[in-house]
Amino acid sequence: MKHVIVSRHAAAIQFIRETAPALAEARVVESATEADVAGQVVYGNLPLHLAALAAEVNVIEFTGAAPRGLEYTLADMKTAGAVIRTYTVREVAMDLRLR
């Protein structure tokens, strides 16, 4: 499996690479498609329909108040308690008659 970083935020990309040095050369995608993430180990936040295609998704979460609004810095992320957490997501078929 390959690793891909999905983010438009320079500080998030820097945080991911600092936290996981093995990703120093990982491909960065600003706006992911199904082909970008299918079967991949993804670092960055994805919509659930794309996350379900990835082998795993490693997201940045904050233990404090997340920086919002303007472009945030690596220092802002660290101050807000940024951590990377790993998830696996799968789509569940739903019987529409149950609605």
Residue pairs with C-beta under 8 A, 6 or more apart in sequence:
1 39
1 40
1 41
1 55
2 27
2 40
2 41
3 22
3 23
3 26
3 27
3 40
3 41
3 42
3 43
4 26
4 27
4 28
4 29
4 32
4 36
4 37
4 40
4 41
4 42
4 43
5 13
5 16
5 17
5 23
5 26
5 27
5 28
5 29
5 42
5 43
5 44
6 28
6 29
6 30
6 32
6 36
6 37
6 42
6 43
6 44
6 45
6 46
7 13
7 16
7 28
7 30
7 43
7 44
7 45
8 30
8 31
9 71
9 72
10 71
11 71
11 72
11 73
11 74
11 76
11 77
12 44
12 60
12 77
13 28
14 74
15 60
15 74
15 77
15 78
15 82
16 23
16 43
16 44
16 58
16 60
16 84
17 23
17 24
17 26
18 74
19 84
20 43
20 58
20 84
23 43
26 43
29 36
32 42
32 44
32 46
32 50
33 50
34 50
34 53
37 46
37 50
37 51
37 53
37 54
38 53
38 54
39 53
39 54
39 55
40 54
40 55
41 54
41 55
41 56
41 58
42 51
42 54
42 56
42 57
42 58
43 58
43 59
43 84
44 57
44 58
44 59
44 60
45 59
45 60
46 54
46 57
48 89
49 91
51 57
51 87
51 89
52 89
52 90
52 91
54 89
55 88
56 86
56 87
56 88
57 86
57 87
57 88
57 89
58 84
58 85
58 86
58 87
59 84
59 85
59 87
60 77
60 82
60 83
60 84
61 82
61 83
61 84
61 85
62 77
62 80
62 81
62 82
62 83
63 80
63 81
63 83
64 79
64 80
64 81
65 80
66 80
67 76
67 77
67 80
